[in-house]
Amino acid sequence: MMTTDQDTFNDSKVKADESSSDSKQNPEYEWIDDCFRVYETRFGLYISVLKDGREVITTLHKEACIDMTRFYLKGKQEGWNNENSRVVNDGFVGGKL
C-alpha cells in the first residue's frame, strides 16, 4: 500500500484532534481559585465555567463575573440552598391590597 501526502496529513490531524479532546484540563485556561475559569464571548459578555463544564454566571465585566462566581460557590458550599431559602423566595405578599 502506498502512502500519500494526504494520508499523512489526515493521520496527523486525527492525532492532533485526539490530543486536544481533553479540554476540561487544558493547561492554557487560567483557573481561578482552582475551581472555575472565565471567558469572554464574542458579544462582550463574560461567562464563568466550572471544571465540570457547567456555565454558572454571565456578566458584563470580568471582575464582576469572578466576584459573583466566588459568592455563588461560597453560598453553595455553606448551604444557602436549604429549607430557609424558600421562606425568603416564596413570592408571598402579605396584607390587604
C-alpha positions as a Markdown table, in Angstrom:
| # | Residue | x | y | z |
|---|---|---|---|---|
| 1 | Met | 0.0 | 0.0 | 0.0 |
| 2 | Met | 1.3 | 3.4 | -0.9 |
| 3 | Thr | 1.2 | 6.4 | 1.5 |
| 4 | Thr | 0.4 | 9.8 | 0.1 |
| 5 | Asp | 0.8 | 13.2 | 1.5 |
| 6 | Gln | -2.9 | 13.5 | 2.0 |
| 7 | Asp | -2.9 | 10.3 | 4.2 |
| 8 | Thr | -0.1 | 11.7 | 6.3 |
| 9 | Phe | -1.9 | 15.0 | 6.7 |
| 10 | Asn | -5.1 | 13.2 | 7.8 |
| 11 | Asp | -3.3 | 11.0 | 10.3 |
| 12 | Ser | -1.6 | 14.0 | 11.9 |
| 13 | Lys | -4.9 | 15.8 | 12.0 |
| 14 | Val | -6.6 | 12.9 | 13.8 |
| 15 | Lys | -3.7 | 12.7 | 16.3 |
| 16 | Ala | -4.0 | 16.5 | 17.0 |
| 17 | Asp | -7.7 | 16.2 | 17.5 |
| 18 | Glu | -7.3 | 13.3 | 19.9 |
| 19 | Ser | -4.7 | 15.2 | 21.9 |
| 20 | Ser | -7.0 | 18.3 | 22.2 |
| 21 | Ser | -10.1 | 16.3 | 23.2 |
| 22 | Asp | -9.2 | 16.7 | 26.9 |
| 23 | Ser | -10.3 | 20.3 | 27.0 |
| 24 | Lys | -11.5 | 20.3 | 30.6 |
| 25 | Gln | -8.0 | 20.0 | 32.0 |
| 26 | Asn | -6.4 | 22.1 | 29.2 |
| 27 | Pro | -3.4 | 24.0 | 30.7 |
| 28 | Glu | -4.0 | 27.1 | 28.6 |
| 29 | Tyr | -7.0 | 28.0 | 30.7 |
| 30 | Glu | -6.5 | 30.3 | 33.6 |
| 31 | Trp | -8.3 | 28.5 | 36.5 |
| 32 | Ile | -9.4 | 31.0 | 39.2 |
| 33 | Asp | -9.2 | 29.6 | 42.7 |
| 34 | Asp | -8.6 | 26.2 | 41.0 |
| 35 | Cys | -12.4 | 26.0 | 40.6 |
| 36 | Phe | -13.6 | 27.9 | 37.6 |
| 37 | Arg | -12.5 | 29.9 | 34.6 |
| 38 | Val | -13.9 | 33.0 | 32.9 |
| 39 | Tyr | -14.0 | 33.6 | 29.2 |
| 40 | Glu | -15.3 | 36.4 | 27.0 |
| 41 | Thr | -17.9 | 35.8 | 24.4 |
| 42 | Arg | -17.9 | 37.5 | 21.0 |
| 43 | Phe | -20.7 | 39.8 | 22.3 |
| 44 | Gly | -18.5 | 41.2 | 25.1 |
| 45 | Leu | -20.1 | 39.1 | 27.9 |
| 46 | Tyr | -18.1 | 37.2 | 30.5 |
| 47 | Ile | -19.1 | 33.7 | 31.5 |
| 48 | Ser | -17.7 | 31.6 | 34.3 |
| 49 | Val | -17.4 | 27.9 | 33.8 |
| 50 | Leu | -16.8 | 25.2 | 36.5 |
| 51 | Lys | -14.3 | 22.4 | 36.0 |
| 52 | Asp | -17.2 | 20.0 | 35.1 |
| 53 | Gly | -18.1 | 22.3 | 32.2 |
| 54 | Arg | -21.2 | 23.9 | 33.7 |
| 55 | Glu | -21.7 | 27.6 | 33.0 |
| 56 | Val | -22.6 | 29.5 | 36.2 |
| 57 | Ile | -22.6 | 33.3 | 35.9 |
| 58 | Thr | -22.8 | 35.7 | 33.0 |
| 59 | Thr | -21.9 | 39.4 | 33.5 |
| 60 | Leu | -20.7 | 42.5 | 31.5 |
| 61 | His | -17.4 | 42.8 | 33.4 |
| 62 | Lys | -14.7 | 40.2 | 34.1 |
| 63 | Glu | -14.2 | 41.4 | 37.7 |
| 64 | Ala | -17.9 | 41.1 | 38.4 |
| 65 | Cys | -18.0 | 37.6 | 36.9 |
| 66 | Ile | -15.2 | 36.5 | 39.2 |
| 67 | Asp | -16.7 | 38.1 | 42.3 |
| 68 | Met | -20.2 | 36.8 | 41.7 |
| 69 | Thr | -19.0 | 33.3 | 40.9 |
| 70 | Arg | -17.0 | 33.2 | 44.2 |
| 71 | Phe | -20.1 | 34.5 | 46.0 |
| 72 | Tyr | -22.2 | 31.8 | 44.4 |
| 73 | Leu | -19.8 | 29.0 | 45.1 |
| 74 | Lys | -19.4 | 30.1 | 48.7 |
| 75 | Gly | -23.1 | 30.1 | 49.2 |
| 76 | Lys | -23.4 | 26.6 | 47.7 |
| 77 | Gln | -20.6 | 25.4 | 50.0 |
| 78 | Glu | -22.2 | 26.9 | 53.1 |
| 79 | Gly | -25.7 | 25.6 | 52.3 |
| 80 | Trp | -27.7 | 28.7 | 51.5 |
| 81 | Asn | -29.8 | 26.5 | 49.2 |
| 82 | Asn | -31.8 | 24.9 | 52.1 |
| 83 | Glu | -35.3 | 25.0 | 53.5 |
| 84 | Asn | -34.9 | 28.5 | 54.9 |
| 85 | Ser | -34.4 | 30.0 | 51.5 |
| 86 | Arg | -37.9 | 29.0 | 50.5 |
| 87 | Val | -39.3 | 31.4 | 53.1 |
| 88 | Val | -37.4 | 34.3 | 51.6 |
| 89 | Asn | -38.2 | 33.5 | 48.0 |
| 90 | Asp | -41.7 | 32.1 | 48.1 |
| 91 | Gly | -43.3 | 35.2 | 46.4 |
| 92 | Phe | -46.0 | 35.7 | 49.1 |
| 93 | Val | -47.3 | 39.2 | 49.6 |
| 94 | Gly | -49.0 | 39.7 | 53.0 |
| 95 | Gly | -51.5 | 42.3 | 53.9 |
| 96 | Lys | -54.7 | 43.6 | 52.4 |
| 97 | Leu | -54.4 | 45.2 | 49.0 |
